[in-house]
Amino acid sequence: MNEAELVRRALIEGAIGGAVLSLLAFLLSRFTKDIIGRTLLATVFFAAAGAYFGFAFEEGVPRIWQLIELLQVIAFGAMGLYGWRGSAKWLALGYALHPLWDFGLHYLGPGRSFAPLFYTVFCLTFDWVVAAYILIYYRGASHPTLNHGR
């Protein structure tokens, strides 16, 4: 499989994966408690950011990458935590920004030397589909609504 085919496959599979995660989060939020759906979204987000930290420990990768990837884990982790227990818009922001890190640093930039190509491209559509779901599902959630039934 050449690179163009791999990229096309990763984009498609990323979008499907993002849709599946979004569906699972929706079902958990709707039919159990909202915090359970958010926990799933935050956990997957932490794992996605943490994967790059793990990639930085591969043999032959300069040690500075461990620090760089640790900083991104802290930054994205903070967004994930705020989105988990606070406004879901933080989770949406994290999912929307994470592909910029993936693509800019690990596809176009120097991180390409150690980050798997498929994972880097997969995250583009996966993360943006999930970010779109969060924005749609939680639209207006940070604004209190009046209960007209009282």
SEKEVEX-581380 format. One record per atom (N, C-alpha, C): residue number from 0; residue in one letter; atom name; z negated, x negated, y. Coordinates in steps of 0.2 Angstrom, whole numbers, always signed. Example, Ala and Ser with C-alpha at 12.3 -4.5 7.8 and 13.67 -1.06 7.14 Angstrom:
{atom 0,a,N,{-39,-66,-28}} {atom 0,a,CA,{-39,-62,-22}} {atom 0,a,C,{-39,-66,-16}} {atom 1,s,N,{-35,-64,-11}} {atom 1,s,CA,{-36,-68,-5}} {atom 1,s,C,{-39,-64,+0}} 
***
This chain:
{atom 0,m,N,{+0,-4,-6}} {atom 0,m,CA,{+0,+0,+0}} {atom 0,m,C,{+0,-5,+6}} {atom 1,n,N,{+5,-3,+11}} {atom 1,n,CA,{+5,-7,+17}} {atom 1,n,C,{+0,-5,+22}} {atom 2,e,N,{-1,-8,+27}} {atom 2,e,CA,{-6,-6,+32}} {atom 2,e,C,{-5,+0,+36}} {atom 3,a,N,{+2,+2,+37}} {atom 3,a,CA,{+3,+9,+40}} {atom 3,a,C,{+1,+14,+35}} {atom 4,e,N,{+3,+14,+29}} {atom 4,e,CA,{+1,+19,+24}} {atom 4,e,C,{-7,+19,+24}} {atom 5,l,N,{-10,+14,+24}} {atom 5,l,CA,{-18,+13,+23}} {atom 5,l,C,{-21,+17,+29}} {atom 6,v,N,{-18,+15,+35}} {atom 6,v,CA,{-20,+19,+41}} {atom 6,v,C,{-19,+26,+41}} {atom 7,r,N,{-13,+28,+39}} {atom 7,r,CA,{-12,+35,+39}} {atom 7,r,C,{-17,+39,+34}} {atom 8,r,N,{-18,+36,+28}} {atom 8,r,CA,{-22,+39,+23}} {atom 8,r,C,{-30,+39,+26}} {atom 9,a,N,{-32,+34,+29}} {atom 9,a,CA,{-39,+33,+32}} {atom 9,a,C,{-40,+39,+37}} {atom 10,l,N,{-35,+40,+41}} {atom 10,l,CA,{-35,+45,+47}} {atom 10,l,C,{-36,+52,+44}} {atom 11,i,N,{-32,+53,+39}} {atom 11,i,CA,{-32,+60,+35}} {atom 11,i,C,{-38,+61,+32}} {atom 12,e,N,{-40,+56,+28}} {atom 12,e,CA,{-47,+56,+24}} {atom 12,e,C,{-53,+57,+29}} {atom 13,g,N,{-52,+53,+34}} {atom 13,g,CA,{-58,+54,+39}} {atom 13,g,C,{-59,+61,+42}} {atom 14,a,N,{-53,+64,+44}} {atom 14,a,CA,{-53,+70,+46}} {atom 14,a,C,{-56,+75,+41}} {atom 15,i,N,{-54,+75,+35}} {atom 15,i,CA,{-56,+79,+30}} {atom 15,i,C,{-64,+78,+29}} {atom 16,g,N,{-66,+72,+29}} {atom 16,g,CA,{-73,+70,+28}} {atom 16,g,C,{-77,+73,+33}} {atom 17,g,N,{-75,+72,+40}} {atom 17,g,CA,{-78,+75,+45}} {atom 17,g,C,{-79,+83,+45}} {atom 18,a,N,{-73,+86,+42}} {atom 18,a,CA,{-74,+93,+42}} {atom 18,a,C,{-79,+95,+36}} {atom 19,v,N,{-79,+91,+31}} {atom 19,v,CA,{-84,+93,+26}} {atom 19,v,C,{-91,+92,+28}} {atom 20,l,N,{-92,+87,+31}} {atom 20,l,CA,{-99,+86,+34}} {atom 20,l,C,{-101,+91,+39}} {atom 21,s,N,{-96,+93,+43}} {atom 21,s,CA,{-97,+98,+48}} {atom 21,s,C,{-99,+105,+45}} {atom 22,l,N,{-95,+106,+40}} {atom 22,l,CA,{-96,+113,+36}} {atom 22,l,C,{-103,+113,+33}} {atom 23,l,N,{-105,+107,+30}} {atom 23,l,CA,{-112,+107,+27}} {atom 23,l,C,{-117,+107,+32}} {atom 24,a,N,{-116,+104,+37}} {atom 24,a,CA,{-121,+104,+43}} {atom 24,a,C,{-122,+112,+45}} {atom 25,f,N,{-116,+115,+46}} {atom 25,f,CA,{-116,+122,+48}} {atom 25,f,C,{-120,+126,+44}} {atom 26,l,N,{-118,+126,+37}} {atom 26,l,CA,{-121,+130,+32}} {atom 26,l,C,{-129,+129,+32}} {atom 27,l,N,{-131,+122,+32}} {atom 27,l,CA,{-138,+121,+32}} {atom 27,l,C,{-141,+124,+38}} {atom 28,s,N,{-138,+123,+44}} {atom 28,s,CA,{-141,+125,+50}} {atom 28,s,C,{-141,+133,+51}} {atom 29,r,N,{-136,+136,+48}} {atom 29,r,CA,{-136,+143,+48}} {atom 29,r,C,{-140,+147,+43}} {atom 30,f,N,{-141,+144,+37}} {atom 30,f,CA,{-144,+148,+32}} {atom 30,f,C,{-151,+145,+30}} {atom 31,t,N,{-153,+139,+33}} {atom 31,t,CA,{-160,+137,+32}} {atom 31,t,C,{-163,+136,+39}} {atom 32,k,N,{-164,+130,+41}} {atom 32,k,CA,{-166,+129,+48}} {atom 32,k,C,{-161,+124,+51}} {atom 33,d,N,{-161,+125,+58}} {atom 33,d,CA,{-156,+121,+61}} {atom 33,d,C,{-158,+113,+61}} {atom 34,i,N,{-164,+112,+60}} {atom 34,i,CA,{-166,+105,+60}} {atom 34,i,C,{-164,+102,+53}} {atom 35,i,N,{-163,+105,+48}} {atom 35,i,CA,{-160,+103,+42}} {atom 35,i,C,{-153,+100,+43}} {atom 36,g,N,{-149,+105,+46}} {atom 36,g,CA,{-142,+103,+48}} {atom 36,g,C,{-141,+97,+52}} {atom 37,r,N,{-146,+97,+57}} {atom 37,r,CA,{-146,+91,+62}} {atom 37,r,C,{-148,+85,+58}} {atom 38,t,N,{-153,+85,+54}} {atom 38,t,CA,{-155,+79,+50}} {atom 38,t,C,{-149,+76,+46}} {atom 39,l,N,{-145,+81,+43}} {atom 39,l,CA,{-139,+78,+40}} {atom 39,l,C,{-135,+74,+44}} {atom 40,l,N,{-133,+77,+50}} {atom 40,l,CA,{-129,+74,+55}} {atom 40,l,C,{-132,+68,+57}} {atom 41,a,N,{-138,+67,+59}} {atom 41,a,CA,{-141,+61,+61}} {atom 41,a,C,{-141,+56,+56}} {atom 42,t,N,{-143,+58,+50}} {atom 42,t,CA,{-143,+53,+44}} {atom 42,t,C,{-136,+50,+43}} {atom 43,v,N,{-131,+54,+43}} {atom 43,v,CA,{-124,+51,+42}} {atom 43,v,C,{-123,+46,+48}} {atom 44,f,N,{-124,+48,+54}} {atom 44,f,CA,{-123,+44,+60}} {atom 44,f,C,{-127,+38,+59}} {atom 45,f,N,{-133,+38,+57}} {atom 45,f,CA,{-137,+31,+56}} {atom 45,f,C,{-133,+27,+51}} {atom 46,a,N,{-131,+30,+46}} {atom 46,a,CA,{-128,+26,+40}} {atom 46,a,C,{-121,+23,+43}} {atom 47,a,N,{-118,+27,+47}} {atom 47,a,CA,{-111,+24,+49}} {atom 47,a,C,{-112,+18,+54}} {atom 48,a,N,{-117,+19,+58}} {atom 48,a,CA,{-118,+13,+63}} {atom 48,a,C,{-121,+7,+59}} {atom 49,g,N,{-126,+9,+54}} {atom 49,g,CA,{-129,+4,+50}} {atom 49,g,C,{-124,+0,+46}} {atom 50,a,N,{-118,+3,+44}} {atom 50,a,CA,{-114,+0,+39}} {atom 50,a,C,{-111,-7,+43}} {atom 51,y,N,{-109,-6,+49}} {atom 51,y,CA,{-107,-12,+52}} {atom 51,y,C,{-112,-18,+52}} {atom 52,f,N,{-118,-16,+53}} {atom 52,f,CA,{-124,-21,+53}} {atom 52,f,C,{-124,-24,+46}} {atom 53,g,N,{-123,-21,+41}} {atom 53,g,CA,{-122,-23,+34}} {atom 53,g,C,{-116,-28,+33}} {atom 54,f,N,{-110,-26,+36}} {atom 54,f,CA,{-104,-30,+35}} {atom 54,f,C,{-105,-37,+39}} {atom 55,a,N,{-110,-37,+44}} {atom 55,a,CA,{-111,-43,+47}} {atom 55,a,C,{-114,-49,+43}} {atom 56,f,N,{-117,-46,+37}} {atom 56,f,CA,{-121,-51,+33}} {atom 56,f,C,{-116,-54,+27}} {atom 57,e,N,{-110,-52,+27}} {atom 57,e,CA,{-105,-55,+22}} {atom 57,e,C,{-105,-62,+23}} {atom 58,e,N,{-103,-66,+18}} {atom 58,e,CA,{-103,-73,+18}} {atom 58,e,C,{-97,-75,+23}} {atom 59,g,N,{-98,-80,+27}} {atom 59,g,CA,{-93,-83,+31}} {atom 59,g,C,{-93,-79,+38}} {atom 60,v,N,{-97,-74,+39}} {atom 60,v,CA,{-97,-71,+46}} {atom 60,v,C,{-102,-74,+50}} {atom 61,p,N,{-100,-77,+56}} {atom 61,p,CA,{-104,-80,+61}} {atom 61,p,C,{-111,-76,+62}} {atom 62,r,N,{-116,-79,+62}} {atom 62,r,CA,{-123,-76,+63}} {atom 62,r,C,{-124,-72,+69}} {atom 63,i,N,{-120,-73,+74}} {atom 63,i,CA,{-120,-70,+81}} {atom 63,i,C,{-118,-62,+80}} {atom 64,w,N,{-114,-61,+75}} {atom 64,w,CA,{-112,-54,+73}} {atom 64,w,C,{-118,-50,+71}} {atom 65,q,N,{-123,-53,+68}} {atom 65,q,CA,{-129,-49,+66}} {atom 65,q,C,{-133,-46,+72}} {atom 66,l,N,{-133,-51,+77}} {atom 66,l,CA,{-136,-48,+83}} {atom 66,l,C,{-132,-43,+87}} {atom 67,i,N,{-126,-44,+87}} {atom 67,i,CA,{-121,-39,+90}} {atom 67,i,C,{-122,-32,+87}} {atom 68,e,N,{-121,-33,+80}} {atom 68,e,CA,{-122,-26,+76}} {atom 68,e,C,{-129,-23,+77}} {atom 69,l,N,{-134,-27,+77}} {atom 69,l,CA,{-141,-24,+78}} {atom 69,l,C,{-141,-21,+84}} {atom 70,l,N,{-138,-23,+89}} {atom 70,l,CA,{-139,-20,+96}} {atom 70,l,C,{-135,-13,+96}} {atom 71,q,N,{-129,-13,+92}} {atom 71,q,CA,{-126,-7,+92}} {atom 71,q,C,{-130,-2,+88}} {atom 72,v,N,{-133,-4,+83}} {atom 72,v,CA,{-137,+0,+78}} {atom 72,v,C,{-143,+3,+83}} {atom 73,i,N,{-146,-1,+87}} {atom 73,i,CA,{-151,+2,+91}} {atom 73,i,C,{-149,+7,+96}} {atom 74,a,N,{-143,+5,+99}} {atom 74,a,CA,{-140,+10,+104}} {atom 74,a,C,{-138,+16,+101}} {atom 75,f,N,{-134,+16,+96}} {atom 75,f,CA,{-132,+22,+93}} {atom 75,f,C,{-138,+26,+89}} {atom 76,g,N,{-143,+22,+87}} {atom 76,g,CA,{-148,+25,+84}} {atom 76,g,C,{-153,+29,+88}} {atom 77,a,N,{-153,+26,+95}} {atom 77,a,CA,{-157,+30,+100}} {atom 77,a,C,{-153,+37,+101}} {atom 78,m,N,{-147,+37,+102}} {atom 78,m,CA,{-143,+43,+103}} {atom 78,m,C,{-144,+48,+97}} {atom 79,g,N,{-144,+45,+91}} {atom 79,g,CA,{-145,+49,+85}} {atom 79,g,C,{-152,+52,+85}} {atom 80,l,N,{-157,+49,+87}} {atom 80,l,CA,{-164,+51,+87}} {atom 80,l,C,{-164,+57,+93}} {atom 81,y,N,{-162,+55,+99}} {atom 81,y,CA,{-162,+60,+104}} {atom 81,y,C,{-158,+67,+102}} {atom 82,g,N,{-153,+66,+98}} {atom 82,g,CA,{-149,+72,+96}} {atom 82,g,C,{-152,+75,+90}} {atom 83,w,N,{-156,+72,+87}} {atom 83,w,CA,{-159,+75,+81}} {atom 83,w,C,{-165,+79,+83}} {atom 84,r,N,{-169,+77,+88}} {atom 84,r,CA,{-175,+81,+90}} {atom 84,r,C,{-174,+84,+97}} {atom 85,g,N,{-169,+82,+100}} {atom 85,g,CA,{-168,+85,+107}} {atom 85,g,C,{-162,+88,+108}} {atom 86,s,N,{-158,+87,+113}} {atom 86,s,CA,{-152,+90,+114}} {atom 86,s,C,{-147,+87,+109}} {atom 87,a,N,{-143,+92,+106}} {atom 87,a,CA,{-138,+90,+101}} {atom 87,a,C,{-132,+86,+104}} {atom 88,k,N,{-132,+87,+111}} {atom 88,k,CA,{-126,+84,+114}} {atom 88,k,C,{-127,+76,+114}} {atom 89,w,N,{-133,+73,+113}} {atom 89,w,CA,{-134,+66,+111}} {atom 89,w,C,{-130,+64,+105}} {atom 90,l,N,{-131,+68,+100}} {atom 90,l,CA,{-127,+67,+93}} {atom 90,l,C,{-120,+67,+95}} {atom 91,a,N,{-118,+72,+98}} {atom 91,a,CA,{-110,+73,+100}} {atom 91,a,C,{-108,+67,+104}} {atom 92,l,N,{-112,+64,+108}} {atom 92,l,CA,{-110,+58,+112}} {atom 92,l,C,{-110,+52,+108}} {atom 93,g,N,{-114,+52,+103}} {atom 93,g,CA,{-114,+46,+99}} {atom 93,g,C,{-108,+46,+94}} {atom 94,y,N,{-107,+52,+91}} {atom 94,y,CA,{-101,+53,+87}} {atom 94,y,C,{-95,+52,+91}} {atom 95,a,N,{-94,+53,+97}} {atom 95,a,CA,{-88,+52,+101}} {atom 95,a,C,{-87,+45,+103}} {atom 96,l,N,{-93,+42,+104}} {atom 96,l,CA,{-92,+35,+106}} {atom 96,l,C,{-92,+30,+101}} {atom 97,h,N,{-94,+31,+95}} {atom 97,h,CA,{-94,+27,+89}} {atom 97,h,C,{-87,+24,+87}} {atom 98,p,N,{-82,+29,+87}} {atom 98,p,CA,{-75,+26,+86}} {atom 98,p,C,{-73,+21,+91}} {atom 99,l,N,{-75,+21,+97}} {atom 99,l,CA,{-73,+16,+102}} {atom 99,l,C,{-76,+10,+100}} {atom 100,w,N,{-82,+9,+97}} {atom 100,w,CA,{-84,+3,+95}} {atom 100,w,C,{-80,+1,+89}} {atom 101,d,N,{-79,+6,+84}} {atom 101,d,CA,{-75,+4,+78}} {atom 101,d,C,{-69,+1,+80}} {atom 102,f,N,{-65,+5,+83}} {atom 102,f,CA,{-58,+4,+85}} {atom 102,f,C,{-57,-2,+89}} {atom 103,g,N,{-61,-2,+95}} {atom 103,g,CA,{-60,-8,+100}} {atom 103,g,C,{-63,-15,+97}} {atom 104,l,N,{-68,-15,+94}} {atom 104,l,CA,{-71,-21,+91}} {atom 104,l,C,{-69,-23,+84}} {atom 105,h,N,{-68,-18,+80}} {atom 105,h,CA,{-67,-20,+73}} {atom 105,h,C,{-60,-19,+71}} {atom 106,y,N,{-56,-15,+75}} {atom 106,y,CA,{-49,-15,+73}} {atom 106,y,C,{-44,-19,+77}} {atom 107,l,N,{-45,-19,+84}} {atom 107,l,CA,{-42,-23,+89}} {atom 107,l,C,{-45,-29,+90}} {atom 108,g,N,{-51,-30,+90}} {atom 108,g,CA,{-55,-36,+92}} {atom 108,g,C,{-57,-40,+86}} {atom 109,p,N,{-62,-45,+88}} {atom 109,p,CA,{-63,-50,+83}} {atom 109,p,C,{-67,-48,+77}} {atom 110,g,N,{-70,-42,+77}} {atom 110,g,CA,{-74,-39,+71}} {atom 110,g,C,{-69,-37,+66}} {atom 111,r,N,{-63,-38,+67}} {atom 111,r,CA,{-58,-36,+62}} {atom 111,r,C,{-58,-41,+56}} {atom 112,s,N,{-61,-47,+57}} {atom 112,s,CA,{-61,-52,+52}} {atom 112,s,C,{-66,-50,+46}} {atom 113,f,N,{-71,-46,+48}} {atom 113,f,CA,{-76,-44,+42}} {atom 113,f,C,{-77,-37,+41}} {atom 114,a,N,{-75,-32,+46}} {atom 114,a,CA,{-75,-25,+44}} {atom 114,a,C,{-69,-23,+40}} {atom 115,p,N,{-71,-19,+35}} {atom 115,p,CA,{-65,-16,+31}} {atom 115,p,C,{-60,-12,+35}} {atom 116,l,N,{-54,-13,+35}} {atom 116,l,CA,{-49,-9,+39}} {atom 116,l,C,{-50,-2,+37}} {atom 117,f,N,{-50,+0,+31}} {atom 117,f,CA,{-50,+7,+29}} {atom 117,f,C,{-56,+11,+33}} {atom 118,y,N,{-62,+8,+33}} {atom 118,y,CA,{-68,+11,+36}} {atom 118,y,C,{-67,+11,+43}} {atom 119,t,N,{-65,+6,+46}} {atom 119,t,CA,{-64,+6,+53}} {atom 119,t,C,{-59,+12,+56}} {atom 120,v,N,{-54,+13,+52}} {atom 120,v,CA,{-49,+18,+54}} {atom 120,v,C,{-52,+25,+52}} {atom 121,f,N,{-55,+26,+46}} {atom 121,f,CA,{-58,+32,+44}} {atom 121,f,C,{-63,+35,+49}} {atom 122,c,N,{-67,+30,+52}} {atom 122,c,CA,{-72,+33,+57}} {atom 122,c,C,{-69,+36,+63}} {atom 123,l,N,{-63,+34,+65}} {atom 123,l,CA,{-60,+37,+71}} {atom 123,l,C,{-60,+45,+70}} {atom 124,t,N,{-56,+47,+65}} {atom 124,t,CA,{-55,+54,+64}} {atom 124,t,C,{-62,+58,+62}} {atom 125,f,N,{-65,+54,+57}} {atom 125,f,CA,{-72,+57,+55}} {atom 125,f,C,{-76,+59,+60}} {atom 126,d,N,{-78,+54,+64}} {atom 126,d,CA,{-83,+54,+70}} {atom 126,d,C,{-80,+59,+75}} {atom 127,w,N,{-74,+59,+77}} {atom 127,w,CA,{-72,+64,+82}} {atom 127,w,C,{-72,+71,+79}} {atom 128,v,N,{-70,+72,+73}} {atom 128,v,CA,{-71,+79,+70}} {atom 128,v,C,{-78,+82,+71}} {atom 129,v,N,{-83,+77,+69}} {atom 129,v,CA,{-90,+79,+69}} {atom 129,v,C,{-92,+80,+76}} {atom 130,a,N,{-90,+76,+81}} {atom 130,a,CA,{-92,+77,+88}} {atom 130,a,C,{-89,+83,+90}} {atom 131,a,N,{-83,+85,+89}} {atom 131,a,CA,{-80,+92,+91}} {atom 131,a,C,{-84,+98,+88}} {atom 132,y,N,{-86,+97,+81}} {atom 132,y,CA,{-90,+102,+78}} {atom 132,y,C,{-97,+103,+82}} {atom 133,i,N,{-100,+97,+84}} {atom 133,i,CA,{-107,+98,+87}} {atom 133,i,C,{-106,+101,+94}} {atom 134,l,N,{-101,+99,+98}} {atom 134,l,CA,{-100,+102,+104}} {atom 134,l,C,{-99,+109,+104}} {atom 135,i,N,{-95,+111,+99}} {atom 135,i,CA,{-93,+119,+98}} {atom 135,i,C,{-99,+123,+96}} {atom 136,y,N,{-103,+120,+91}} {atom 136,y,CA,{-108,+124,+88}} {atom 136,y,C,{-114,+124,+93}} {atom 137,y,N,{-115,+119,+96}} {atom 137,y,CA,{-121,+119,+101}} {atom 137,y,C,{-120,+120,+108}} {atom 138,r,N,{-114,+122,+109}} {atom 138,r,CA,{-112,+123,+116}} {atom 138,r,C,{-117,+128,+120}} {atom 139,g,N,{-119,+126,+125}} {atom 139,g,CA,{-124,+130,+129}} {atom 139,g,C,{-131,+129,+126}} {atom 140,a,N,{-132,+126,+121}} {atom 140,a,CA,{-139,+126,+118}} {atom 140,a,C,{-144,+122,+122}} {atom 141,s,N,{-142,+118,+127}} {atom 141,s,CA,{-147,+115,+131}} {atom 141,s,C,{-149,+119,+137}} {atom 142,h,N,{-146,+125,+138}} {atom 142,h,CA,{-148,+130,+143}} {atom 142,h,C,{-151,+136,+140}} {atom 143,p,N,{-157,+137,+143}} {atom 143,p,CA,{-161,+143,+140}} {atom 143,p,C,{-156,+150,+142}} {atom 144,t,N,{-157,+154,+137}} {atom 144,t,CA,{-153,+161,+138}} {atom 144,t,C,{-158,+166,+138}} {atom 145,l,N,{-157,+171,+142}} {atom 145,l,CA,{-161,+177,+143}} {atom 145,l,C,{-161,+181,+137}} {atom 146,n,N,{-166,+184,+135}} {atom 146,n,CA,{-166,+189,+130}} {atom 146,n,C,{-166,+196,+133}} {atom 147,h,N,{-160,+199,+133}} {atom 147,h,CA,{-159,+206,+136}} {atom 147,h,C,{-162,+211,+132}} {atom 148,g,N,{-165,+210,+126}} {atom 148,g,CA,{-168,+215,+122}} {atom 148,g,C,{-175,+216,+124}} {atom 149,r,N,{-178,+212,+128}} {atom 149,r,CA,{-185,+213,+130}} {atom 149,r,C,{-186,+217,+136}} 
***
